[in-house]
Amino acid sequence: MLALALVSCRGGRQVGAFTVATGGDPARGRALVTERHCGVCHEIPNVVGAAGVIGPSLAGVGRQSFIAAGLPNTPENLERWLRDPVGIDHDTPMPALALDGPQATDVAAYLYTLTEDRR
């Protein structure tokens, strides 16, 4: 675990962009992000009207070492979080999005394309 922490920190800076194969469709994921109104709570680069400030910005999520609730940023953890955020962190303000498995995979695939910090 210590080795993972040391490799992922790299002197306090985020790691560079990485490619993650989720098997999902980023275009369908982006459509779901729009349909489920994720931009009400999150700032999401290149999604019109997605300027929320309740949750964290999703800019750069594709290259972060950790995601919500301190989970390592893996496709499995991201999909788990998208499907059941309250089951992972009962104090989260993130609502259940009623995503099924394939939908969560598509949203994760889209989120992994967000590797830039700015719009």
A tleap script that builds the chain and sets N, CA, C and O, in Angstrom:
source leaprc.protein.ff14SB
mol = sequence {
  NMET LEU ALA LEU ALA LEU VAL SER CYS ARG
  GLY GLY ARG GLN VAL GLY ALA PHE THR VAL
  ALA THR GLY GLY ASP PRO ALA ARG GLY ARG
  ALA LEU VAL THR GLU ARG HIE CYS GLY VAL
  CYS HIE GLU ILE PRO ASN VAL VAL GLY ALA
  ALA GLY VAL ILE GLY PRO SER LEU ALA GLY
  VAL GLY ARG GLN SER PHE ILE ALA ALA GLY
  LEU PRO ASN THR PRO GLU ASN LEU GLU ARG
  TRP LEU ARG ASP PRO VAL GLY ILE ASP HIE
  ASP THR PRO MET PRO ALA LEU ALA LEU ASP
  GLY PRO GLN ALA THR ASP VAL ALA ALA TYR
  LEU TYR THR LEU THR GLU ASP ARG CARG
}
set mol.1.N position { 0.828 -1.185 0.000 }
set mol.1.CA position { 0.000 0.000 0.000 }
set mol.1.C position { 0.873 1.248 0.000 }
set mol.1.O position { 0.576 2.216 -0.700 }
set mol.2.N position { 1.941 1.230 0.777 }
set mol.2.CA position { 2.845 2.371 0.806 }
set mol.2.C position { 3.443 2.623 -0.567 }
set mol.2.O position { 3.576 3.773 -0.985 }
set mol.3.N position { 3.802 1.566 -1.266 }
set mol.3.CA position { 4.373 1.726 -2.613 }
set mol.3.C position { 3.373 2.394 -3.535 }
set mol.3.O position { 3.744 3.266 -4.320 }
set mol.4.N position { 2.108 2.000 -3.454 }
set mol.4.CA position { 1.075 2.623 -4.266 }
set mol.4.C position { 0.961 4.103 -3.946 }
set mol.4.O position { 0.852 4.929 -4.852 }
set mol.5.N position { 0.985 4.441 -2.683 }
set mol.5.CA position { 0.888 5.848 -2.280 }
set mol.5.C position { 2.077 6.641 -2.798 }
set mol.5.O position { 1.910 7.758 -3.288 }
set mol.6.N position { 3.264 6.081 -2.697 }
set mol.6.CA position { 4.447 6.793 -3.162 }
set mol.6.C position { 4.438 6.987 -4.669 }
set mol.6.O position { 4.813 8.052 -5.160 }
set mol.7.N position { 4.017 5.977 -5.403 }
set mol.7.CA position { 3.978 6.084 -6.858 }
set mol.7.C position { 2.907 7.060 -7.297 }
set mol.7.O position { 3.123 7.833 -8.231 }
set mol.8.N position { 1.746 7.041 -6.637 }
set mol.8.CA position { 0.651 7.890 -7.078 }
set mol.8.C position { 0.824 9.344 -6.669 }
set mol.8.O position { 0.225 10.219 -7.294 }
set mol.9.N position { 1.606 9.632 -5.661 }
set mol.9.CA position { 1.762 11.020 -5.215 }
set mol.9.C position { 2.736 11.810 -6.074 }
set mol.9.O position { 2.444 12.947 -6.446 }
set mol.10.N position { 3.863 11.243 -6.390 }
set mol.10.CA position { 4.880 11.901 -7.200 }
set mol.10.C position { 5.166 13.320 -6.726 }
set mol.10.O position { 5.048 14.279 -7.489 }
set mol.11.N position { 5.535 13.435 -5.485 }
set mol.11.CA position { 5.930 14.736 -4.968 }
set mol.11.C position { 4.776 15.692 -4.770 }
set mol.11.O position { 4.979 16.905 -4.802 }
set mol.12.N position { 3.575 15.190 -4.567 }
set mol.12.CA position { 2.433 16.050 -4.319 }
set mol.12.C position { 1.724 16.511 -5.574 }
set mol.12.O position { 0.698 17.186 -5.488 }
set mol.13.N position { 2.244 16.163 -6.731 }
set mol.13.CA position { 1.572 16.535 -7.973 }
set mol.13.C position { 0.769 15.354 -8.480 }
set mol.13.O position { 1.099 14.198 -8.216 }
set mol.14.N position { -0.300 15.666 -9.222 }
set mol.14.CA position { -1.104 14.593 -9.777 }
set mol.14.C position { -0.311 13.856 -10.842 }
set mol.14.O position { 0.562 14.432 -11.491 }
set mol.15.N position { -0.620 12.588 -11.015 }
set mol.15.CA position { 0.038 11.810 -12.046 }
set mol.15.C position { -0.443 12.274 -13.404 }
set mol.15.O position { -1.491 12.910 -13.520 }
set mol.16.N position { 0.322 11.956 -14.425 }
set mol.16.CA position { -0.047 12.322 -15.787 }
set mol.16.C position { -1.255 11.548 -16.262 }
set mol.16.O position { -1.706 10.604 -15.614 }
set mol.17.N position { -1.767 11.961 -17.395 }
set mol.17.CA position { -2.950 11.311 -17.965 }
set mol.17.C position { -2.657 9.834 -18.221 }
set mol.17.O position { -1.542 9.461 -18.584 }
set mol.18.N position { -3.662 9.016 -18.028 }
set mol.18.CA position { -3.510 7.606 -18.307 }
set mol.18.C position { -4.730 7.107 -19.049 }
set mol.18.O position { -5.801 7.710 -18.980 }
set mol.19.N position { -4.567 6.014 -19.754 }
set mol.19.CA position { -5.667 5.438 -20.511 }
set mol.19.C position { -6.291 4.342 -19.675 }
set mol.19.O position { -5.592 3.501 -19.110 }
set mol.20.N position { -7.595 4.357 -19.601 }
set mol.20.CA position { -8.312 3.353 -18.831 }
set mol.20.C position { -9.315 2.676 -19.755 }
set mol.20.O position { -10.163 3.340 -20.350 }
set mol.21.N position { -9.219 1.380 -19.872 }
set mol.21.CA position { -10.157 0.621 -20.690 }
set mol.21.C position { -11.311 0.165 -19.812 }
set mol.21.O position { -11.145 -0.708 -18.960 }
set mol.22.N position { -12.473 0.753 -20.019 }
set mol.22.CA position { -13.648 0.364 -19.234 }
set mol.22.C position { -14.567 -0.555 -20.020 }
set mol.22.O position { -15.370 -1.285 -19.440 }
set mol.23.N position { -14.448 -0.519 -21.342 }
set mol.23.CA position { -15.386 -1.265 -22.173 }
set mol.23.C position { -16.656 -0.483 -22.419 }
set mol.23.O position { -17.563 -0.955 -23.105 }
set mol.24.N position { -16.724 0.727 -21.854 }
set mol.24.CA position { -17.907 1.559 -22.032 }
set mol.24.C position { -17.802 2.473 -23.239 }
set mol.24.O position { -16.762 2.556 -23.892 }
set mol.25.N position { -18.895 3.151 -23.517 }
set mol.25.CA position { -18.980 4.074 -24.642 }
set mol.25.C position { -19.016 5.502 -24.096 }
set mol.25.O position { -20.013 5.907 -23.497 }
set mol.26.N position { -17.941 6.271 -24.295 }
set mol.26.CA position { -17.896 7.638 -23.766 }
set mol.26.C position { -19.020 8.533 -24.296 }
set mol.26.O position { -19.500 9.403 -23.569 }
set mol.27.N position { -19.442 8.340 -25.532 }
set mol.27.CA position { -20.522 9.171 -26.085 }
set mol.27.C position { -21.834 8.904 -25.345 }
set mol.27.O position { -22.568 9.838 -25.023 }
set mol.28.N position { -22.125 7.642 -25.080 }
set mol.28.CA position { -23.335 7.326 -24.300 }
set mol.28.C position { -23.189 7.846 -22.877 }
set mol.28.O position { -24.154 8.324 -22.282 }
set mol.29.N position { -21.979 7.752 -22.334 }
set mol.29.CA position { -21.736 8.269 -20.989 }
set mol.29.C position { -21.973 9.759 -20.904 }
set mol.29.O position { -22.591 10.241 -19.955 }
set mol.30.N position { -21.486 10.496 -21.894 }
set mol.30.CA position { -21.711 11.950 -21.908 }
set mol.30.C position { -23.202 12.259 -21.989 }
set mol.30.O position { -23.686 13.169 -21.316 }
set mol.31.N position { -23.929 11.505 -22.810 }
set mol.31.CA position { -25.382 11.708 -22.914 }
set mol.31.C position { -26.059 11.444 -21.568 }
set mol.31.O position { -26.971 12.176 -21.183 }
set mol.32.N position { -25.628 10.420 -20.860 }
set mol.32.CA position { -26.197 10.123 -19.545 }
set mol.32.C position { -25.863 11.210 -18.531 }
set mol.32.O position { -26.709 11.570 -17.713 }
set mol.33.N position { -24.642 11.735 -18.574 }
set mol.33.CA position { -24.242 12.827 -17.680 }
set mol.33.C position { -25.157 14.032 -17.896 }
set mol.33.O position { -25.559 14.698 -16.942 }
set mol.34.N position { -25.479 14.301 -19.151 }
set mol.34.CA position { -26.379 15.414 -19.476 }
set mol.34.C position { -27.805 15.091 -19.041 }
set mol.34.O position { -28.472 15.917 -18.418 }
set mol.35.N position { -28.270 13.885 -19.370 }
set mol.35.CA position { -29.637 13.457 -19.052 }
set mol.35.C position { -29.907 13.416 -17.551 }
set mol.35.O position { -31.003 13.758 -17.107 }
set mol.36.N position { -28.914 13.002 -16.773 }
set mol.36.CA position { -29.082 12.893 -15.322 }
set mol.36.C position { -28.756 14.200 -14.604 }
set mol.36.O position { -28.748 14.250 -13.374 }
set mol.37.N position { -28.487 15.252 -15.365 }
set mol.37.CA position { -28.258 16.604 -14.834 }
set mol.37.C position { -27.098 16.671 -13.843 }
set mol.37.O position { -27.187 17.352 -12.822 }
set mol.38.N position { -26.025 15.971 -14.144 }
set mol.38.CA position { -24.855 15.974 -13.265 }
set mol.38.C position { -24.253 17.375 -13.131 }
set mol.38.O position { -23.625 17.693 -12.122 }
set mol.39.N position { -24.447 18.204 -14.150 }
set mol.39.CA position { -23.911 19.558 -14.146 }
set mol.39.C position { -24.602 20.497 -13.175 }
set mol.39.O position { -24.130 21.615 -12.968 }
set mol.40.N position { -25.706 20.077 -12.575 }
set mol.40.CA position { -26.343 20.891 -11.541 }
set mol.40.C position { -25.423 20.962 -10.322 }
set mol.40.O position { -25.353 21.991 -9.651 }
set mol.41.N position { -24.725 19.874 -10.042 }
set mol.41.CA position { -23.835 19.822 -8.882 }
set mol.41.C position { -22.357 19.944 -9.233 }
set mol.41.O position { -21.563 20.413 -8.417 }
set mol.42.N position { -21.982 19.528 -10.438 }
set mol.42.CA position { -20.573 19.489 -10.832 }
set mol.42.C position { -20.283 20.402 -12.014 }
set mol.42.O position { -21.112 20.567 -12.909 }
set mol.43.N position { -19.100 20.989 -12.002 }
set mol.43.CA position { -18.587 21.631 -13.202 }
set mol.43.C position { -18.016 20.515 -14.074 }
set mol.43.O position { -17.201 19.710 -13.623 }
set mol.44.N position { -18.459 20.485 -15.331 }
set mol.44.CA position { -18.003 19.442 -16.246 }
set mol.44.C position { -17.536 20.125 -17.528 }
set mol.44.O position { -18.332 20.772 -18.210 }
set mol.45.N position { -16.266 19.988 -17.858 }
set mol.45.CA position { -15.740 20.646 -19.056 }
set mol.45.C position { -16.510 20.279 -20.315 }
set mol.45.O position { -16.844 19.118 -20.550 }
set mol.46.N position { -16.778 21.295 -21.113 }
set mol.46.CA position { -17.405 21.130 -22.432 }
set mol.46.C position { -18.818 20.575 -22.396 }
set mol.46.O position { -19.302 20.063 -23.406 }
set mol.47.N position { -19.490 20.665 -21.260 }
set mol.47.CA position { -20.906 20.312 -21.181 }
set mol.47.C position { -21.646 21.607 -20.879 }
set mol.47.O position { -21.464 22.204 -19.818 }
set mol.48.N position { -22.470 22.030 -21.806 }
set mol.48.CA position { -23.173 23.304 -21.680 }
set mol.48.C position { -24.011 23.327 -20.406 }
set mol.48.O position { -24.782 22.406 -20.137 }
set mol.49.N position { -23.845 24.394 -19.628 }
set mol.49.CA position { -24.612 24.584 -18.408 }
set mol.49.C position { -24.115 23.797 -17.212 }
set mol.49.O position { -24.681 23.920 -16.126 }
set mol.50.N position { -23.087 23.002 -17.373 }
set mol.50.CA position { -22.571 22.185 -16.266 }
set mol.50.C position { -21.566 23.008 -15.472 }
set mol.50.O position { -20.354 22.904 -15.665 }
set mol.51.N position { -22.100 23.826 -14.577 }
set mol.51.CA position { -21.250 24.728 -13.803 }
set mol.51.C position { -21.564 24.648 -12.314 }
set mol.51.O position { -21.374 25.621 -11.585 }
set mol.52.N position { -22.039 23.502 -11.864 }
set mol.52.CA position { -22.400 23.343 -10.465 }
set mol.52.C position { -21.212 23.465 -9.532 }
set mol.52.O position { -20.067 23.221 -9.914 }
set mol.53.N position { -21.509 23.851 -8.296 }
set mol.53.CA position { -20.461 24.016 -7.289 }
set mol.53.C position { -20.742 23.217 -6.019 }
set mol.53.O position { -20.014 23.348 -5.035 }
set mol.54.N position { -21.784 22.397 -6.028 }
set mol.54.CA position { -22.105 21.587 -4.847 }
set mol.54.C position { -21.092 20.457 -4.700 }
set mol.54.O position { -20.572 20.216 -3.611 }
set mol.55.N position { -20.817 19.767 -5.803 }
set mol.55.CA position { -19.813 18.706 -5.825 }
set mol.55.C position { -18.540 19.225 -6.451 }
set mol.55.O position { -18.502 20.354 -6.938 }
set mol.56.N position { -17.500 18.419 -6.444 }
set mol.56.CA position { -16.234 18.866 -7.032 }
set mol.56.C position { -16.330 18.971 -8.551 }
set mol.56.O position { -17.170 18.334 -9.186 }
set mol.57.N position { -15.454 19.786 -9.107 }
set mol.57.CA position { -15.329 19.849 -10.560 }
set mol.57.C position { -14.875 18.475 -11.045 }
set mol.57.O position { -14.076 17.802 -10.393 }
set mol.58.N position { -15.399 18.076 -12.197 }
set mol.58.CA position { -14.983 16.806 -12.774 }
set mol.58.C position { -13.853 16.995 -13.787 }
set mol.58.O position { -13.411 16.036 -14.420 }
set mol.59.N position { -13.391 18.235 -13.932 }
set mol.59.CA position { -12.243 18.495 -14.801 }
set mol.59.C position { -11.042 17.738 -14.258 }
set mol.59.O position { -10.721 17.846 -13.074 }
set mol.60.N position { -10.396 16.994 -15.092 }
set mol.60.CA position { -9.196 16.283 -14.689 }
set mol.60.C position { -9.428 14.987 -13.945 }
set mol.60.O position { -8.463 14.346 -13.529 }
set mol.61.N position { -10.671 14.576 -13.761 }
set mol.61.CA position { -10.938 13.347 -13.000 }
set mol.61.C position { -10.279 12.136 -13.657 }
set mol.61.O position { -9.956 11.159 -12.981 }
set mol.62.N position { -10.084 12.199 -14.955 }
set mol.62.CA position { -9.476 11.090 -15.670 }
set mol.62.C position { -8.013 10.863 -15.349 }
set mol.62.O position { -7.447 9.847 -15.751 }
set mol.63.N position { -7.379 11.801 -14.624 }
set mol.63.CA position { -5.972 11.604 -14.277 }
set mol.63.C position { -5.718 11.731 -12.782 }
set mol.63.O position { -4.569 11.833 -12.354 }
set mol.64.N position { -6.774 11.726 -11.993 }
set mol.64.CA position { -6.605 11.789 -10.545 }
set mol.64.C position { -6.279 10.406 -9.985 }
set mol.64.O position { -6.719 9.387 -10.517 }
set mol.65.N position { -5.517 10.390 -8.924 }
set mol.65.CA position { -5.156 9.125 -8.285 }
set mol.65.C position { -6.300 8.560 -7.453 }
set mol.65.O position { -6.437 7.345 -7.316 }
set mol.66.N position { -7.122 9.450 -6.897 }
set mol.66.CA position { -8.220 9.026 -6.043 }
set mol.66.C position { -9.505 9.716 -6.476 }
set mol.66.O position { -9.485 10.813 -7.035 }
set mol.67.N position { -10.624 9.048 -6.205 }
set mol.67.CA position { -11.937 9.623 -6.483 }
set mol.67.C position { -12.681 9.778 -5.165 }
set mol.67.O position { -12.063 9.804 -4.101 }
set mol.68.N position { -13.962 9.878 -5.226 }
set mol.68.CA position { -14.801 10.105 -4.056 }
set mol.68.C position { -14.530 9.117 -2.933 }
set mol.68.O position { -14.168 7.965 -3.172 }
set mol.69.N position { -14.706 9.577 -1.732 }
set mol.69.CA position { -14.544 8.762 -0.524 }
set mol.69.C position { -13.136 8.188 -0.399 }
set mol.69.O position { -12.935 7.204 0.313 }
set mol.70.N position { -12.161 8.786 -1.079 }
set mol.70.CA position { -10.780 8.344 -0.989 }
set mol.70.C position { -10.483 7.034 -1.697 }
set mol.70.O position { -9.454 6.406 -1.445 }
set mol.71.N position { -11.386 6.618 -2.586 }
set mol.71.CA position { -11.180 5.364 -3.316 }
set mol.71.C position { -10.106 5.545 -4.383 }
set mol.71.O position { -10.061 6.586 -5.038 }
set mol.72.N position { -9.243 4.554 -4.569 }
set mol.72.CA position { -8.303 4.618 -5.687 }
set mol.72.C position { -9.082 4.731 -6.995 }
set mol.72.O position { -10.128 4.103 -7.158 }
set mol.73.N position { -8.575 5.519 -7.909 }
set mol.73.CA position { -9.261 5.771 -9.169 }
set mol.73.C position { -9.055 4.591 -10.120 }
set mol.73.O position { -8.112 4.551 -10.911 }
set mol.74.N position { -9.974 3.637 -10.009 }
set mol.74.CA position { -9.996 2.479 -10.909 }
set mol.74.C position { -11.375 2.413 -11.546 }
set mol.74.O position { -12.335 2.944 -10.988 }
set mol.75.N position { -11.493 1.772 -12.707 }
set mol.75.CA position { -12.820 1.649 -13.314 }
set mol.75.C position { -13.832 0.984 -12.372 }
set mol.75.O position { -14.986 1.406 -12.297 }
set mol.76.N position { -13.397 -0.044 -11.665 }
set mol.76.CA position { -14.320 -0.746 -10.766 }
set mol.76.C position { -14.824 0.175 -9.662 }
set mol.76.O position { -16.018 0.197 -9.365 }
set mol.77.N position { -13.919 0.931 -9.056 }
set mol.77.CA position { -14.327 1.835 -7.977 }
set mol.77.C position { -15.192 2.971 -8.493 }
set mol.77.O position { -16.172 3.342 -7.846 }
set mol.78.N position { -14.849 3.530 -9.646 }
set mol.78.CA position { -15.648 4.620 -10.194 }
set mol.78.C position { -17.050 4.130 -10.541 }
set mol.78.O position { -18.035 4.804 -10.241 }
set mol.79.N position { -17.142 2.983 -11.158 }
set mol.79.CA position { -18.459 2.435 -11.486 }
set mol.79.C position { -19.260 2.129 -10.218 }
set mol.79.O position { -20.461 2.393 -10.166 }
set mol.80.N position { -18.608 1.580 -9.207 }
set mol.80.CA position { -19.273 1.319 -7.912 }
set mol.80.C position { -19.818 2.609 -7.325 }
set mol.80.O position { -20.957 2.666 -6.861 }
set mol.81.N position { -18.974 3.657 -7.353 }
set mol.81.CA position { -19.383 4.957 -6.814 }
set mol.81.C position { -20.589 5.501 -7.577 }
set mol.81.O position { -21.539 5.994 -6.967 }
set mol.82.N position { -20.555 5.415 -8.899 }
set mol.82.CA position { -21.653 5.937 -9.717 }
set mol.82.C position { -22.961 5.187 -9.461 }
set mol.82.O position { -24.040 5.776 -9.517 }
set mol.83.N position { -22.860 3.907 -9.185 }
set mol.83.CA position { -24.066 3.101 -8.952 }
set mol.83.C position { -24.623 3.244 -7.539 }
set mol.83.O position { -25.837 3.182 -7.351 }
set mol.84.N position { -23.756 3.435 -6.542 }
set mol.84.CA position { -24.237 3.446 -5.159 }
set mol.84.C position { -23.379 4.342 -4.263 }
set mol.84.O position { -22.695 3.846 -3.368 }
set mol.85.N position { -23.409 5.655 -4.495 }
set mol.85.CA position { -22.553 6.532 -3.681 }
set mol.85.C position { -22.876 6.488 -2.191 }
set mol.85.O position { -21.968 6.524 -1.361 }
set mol.86.N position { -24.146 6.410 -1.849 }
set mol.86.CA position { -24.539 6.395 -0.436 }
set mol.86.C position { -24.123 5.090 0.230 }
set mol.86.O position { -23.834 5.077 1.426 }
set mol.87.N position { -24.087 4.003 -0.515 }
set mol.87.CA position { -23.627 2.727 0.029 }
set mol.87.C position { -22.144 2.746 0.360 }
set mol.87.O position { -21.682 1.979 1.205 }
set mol.88.N position { -21.396 3.625 -0.307 }
set mol.88.CA position { -19.962 3.744 -0.053 }
set mol.88.C position { -19.690 4.779 1.026 }
set mol.88.O position { -18.828 4.583 1.883 }
set mol.89.N position { -20.424 5.874 0.980 }
set mol.89.CA position { -20.248 6.957 1.960 }
set mol.89.C position { -21.625 7.489 2.330 }
set mol.89.O position { -22.209 8.282 1.591 }
set mol.90.N position { -22.138 7.055 3.467 }
set mol.90.CA position { -23.511 7.421 3.840 }
set mol.90.C position { -23.689 8.919 4.082 }
set mol.90.O position { -24.824 9.388 4.157 }
set mol.91.N position { -22.606 9.680 4.205 }
set mol.91.CA position { -22.703 11.119 4.416 }
set mol.91.C position { -22.562 11.933 3.125 }
set mol.91.O position { -22.585 13.163 3.167 }
set mol.92.N position { -22.419 11.270 2.002 }
set mol.92.CA position { -22.224 12.008 0.754 }
set mol.92.C position { -23.499 12.734 0.328 }
set mol.92.O position { -24.601 12.220 0.520 }
set mol.93.N position { -23.352 13.920 -0.245 }
set mol.93.CA position { -24.524 14.588 -0.818 }
set mol.93.C position { -24.852 14.064 -2.216 }
set mol.93.O position { -25.872 14.439 -2.794 }
set mol.94.N position { -23.997 13.202 -2.759 }
set mol.94.CA position { -24.225 12.647 -4.096 }
set mol.94.C position { -25.452 11.746 -4.068 }
set mol.94.O position { -25.512 10.795 -3.289 }
set mol.95.N position { -26.429 12.048 -4.919 }
set mol.95.CA position { -27.641 11.223 -4.933 }
set mol.95.C position { -27.436 9.934 -5.724 }
set mol.95.O position { -26.515 9.823 -6.533 }
set mol.96.N position { -28.298 8.979 -5.477 }
set mol.96.CA position { -28.317 7.770 -6.302 }
set mol.96.C position { -28.808 8.176 -7.686 }
set mol.96.O position { -29.832 8.849 -7.806 }
set mol.97.N position { -28.102 7.781 -8.715 }
set mol.97.CA position { -28.434 8.182 -10.084 }
set mol.97.C position { -29.249 7.129 -10.822 }
set mol.97.O position { -29.634 7.342 -11.972 }
set mol.98.N position { -29.516 6.003 -10.182 }
set mol.98.CA position { -30.274 4.901 -10.779 }
set mol.98.C position { -29.632 4.425 -12.076 }
set mol.98.O position { -30.317 4.167 -13.066 }
set mol.99.N position { -28.307 4.314 -12.056 }
set mol.99.CA position { -27.600 3.796 -13.219 }
set mol.99.C position { -27.472 2.286 -13.090 }
set mol.99.O position { -27.145 1.772 -12.020 }
set mol.100.N position { -27.733 1.573 -14.191 }
set mol.100.CA position { -27.467 0.137 -14.170 }
set mol.100.C position { -25.990 -0.082 -14.509 }
set mol.100.O position { -25.266 0.880 -14.764 }
set mol.101.N position { -25.548 -1.316 -14.513 }
set mol.101.CA position { -24.147 -1.624 -14.751 }
set mol.101.C position { -23.590 -1.062 -16.051 }
set mol.101.O position { -22.565 -0.380 -16.025 }
set mol.102.N position { -24.241 -1.329 -17.204 }
set mol.102.CA position { -23.732 -0.785 -18.462 }
set mol.102.C position { -23.736 0.751 -18.500 }
set mol.102.O position { -22.830 1.358 -19.071 }
set mol.103.N position { -24.735 1.365 -17.904 }
set mol.103.CA position { -24.774 2.834 -17.864 }
set mol.103.C position { -23.626 3.384 -17.025 }
set mol.103.O position { -22.991 4.362 -17.422 }
set mol.104.N position { -23.349 2.779 -15.880 }
set mol.104.CA position { -22.237 3.219 -15.043 }
set mol.104.C position { -20.915 3.045 -15.779 }
set mol.104.O position { -20.015 3.876 -15.650 }
set mol.105.N position { -20.796 1.974 -16.546 }
set mol.105.CA position { -19.585 1.741 -17.338 }
set mol.105.C position { -19.427 2.825 -18.400 }
set mol.105.O position { -18.317 3.302 -18.635 }
set mol.106.N position { -20.525 3.219 -19.041 }
set mol.106.CA position { -20.478 4.274 -20.051 }
set mol.106.C position { -20.118 5.623 -19.429 }
set mol.106.O position { -19.312 6.369 -19.985 }
set mol.107.N position { -20.712 5.938 -18.278 }
set mol.107.CA position { -20.394 7.204 -17.611 }
set mol.107.C position { -18.931 7.210 -17.184 }
set mol.107.O position { -18.244 8.218 -17.348 }
set mol.108.N position { -18.453 6.108 -16.645 }
set mol.108.CA position { -17.037 6.021 -16.259 }
set mol.108.C position { -16.143 6.226 -17.481 }
set mol.108.O position { -15.144 6.941 -17.406 }
set mol.109.N position { -16.497 5.607 -18.599 }
set mol.109.CA position { -15.710 5.774 -19.825 }
set mol.109.C position { -15.651 7.243 -20.218 }
set mol.109.O position { -14.594 7.737 -20.613 }
set mol.110.N position { -16.778 7.947 -20.112 }
set mol.110.CA position { -16.780 9.376 -20.426 }
set mol.110.C position { -15.922 10.165 -19.421 }
set mol.110.O position { -15.112 11.003 -19.816 }
set mol.111.N position { -16.105 9.893 -18.144 }
set mol.111.CA position { -15.348 10.637 -17.133 }
set mol.111.C position { -13.847 10.447 -17.306 }
set mol.111.O position { -13.071 11.361 -17.029 }
set mol.112.N position { -13.434 9.272 -17.761 }
set mol.112.CA position { -12.008 9.046 -17.985 }
set mol.112.C position { -11.463 9.823 -19.182 }
set mol.112.O position { -10.248 9.896 -19.368 }
set mol.113.N position { -12.335 10.396 -19.983 }
set mol.113.CA position { -11.842 11.275 -21.058 }
set mol.113.C position { -11.541 12.667 -20.536 }
set mol.113.O position { -10.913 13.460 -21.237 }
set mol.114.N position { -11.973 12.984 -19.324 }
set mol.114.CA position { -11.785 14.322 -18.751 }
set mol.114.C position { -10.426 14.381 -18.064 }
set mol.114.O position { -10.321 14.226 -16.847 }
set mol.115.N position { -9.408 14.603 -18.850 }
set mol.115.CA position { -8.050 14.590 -18.326 }
set mol.115.C position { -7.479 15.991 -18.174 }
set mol.115.O position { -6.407 16.154 -17.592 }
set mol.116.N position { -8.153 16.984 -18.671 }
set mol.116.CA position { -7.667 18.362 -18.581 }
set mol.116.C position { -8.300 19.072 -17.396 }
set mol.116.O position { -9.453 18.812 -17.051 }
set mol.117.N position { -7.544 19.972 -16.773 }
set mol.117.CA position { -8.042 20.714 -15.618 }
set mol.117.C position { -8.918 21.890 -15.996 }
set mol.117.O position { -9.660 22.397 -15.155 }
set mol.118.N position { -8.850 22.332 -17.228 }
set mol.118.CA position { -9.602 23.532 -17.624 }
set mol.118.C position { -10.502 23.237 -18.806 }
set mol.118.O position { -10.319 22.270 -19.545 }
set mol.119.N position { -11.485 24.116 -18.951 }
set mol.119.CA position { -12.396 24.018 -20.096 }
set mol.119.C position { -11.698 24.374 -21.349 }
set mol.119.O position { -12.303 24.350 -22.421 }
savepdb mol mol.pdb
quit
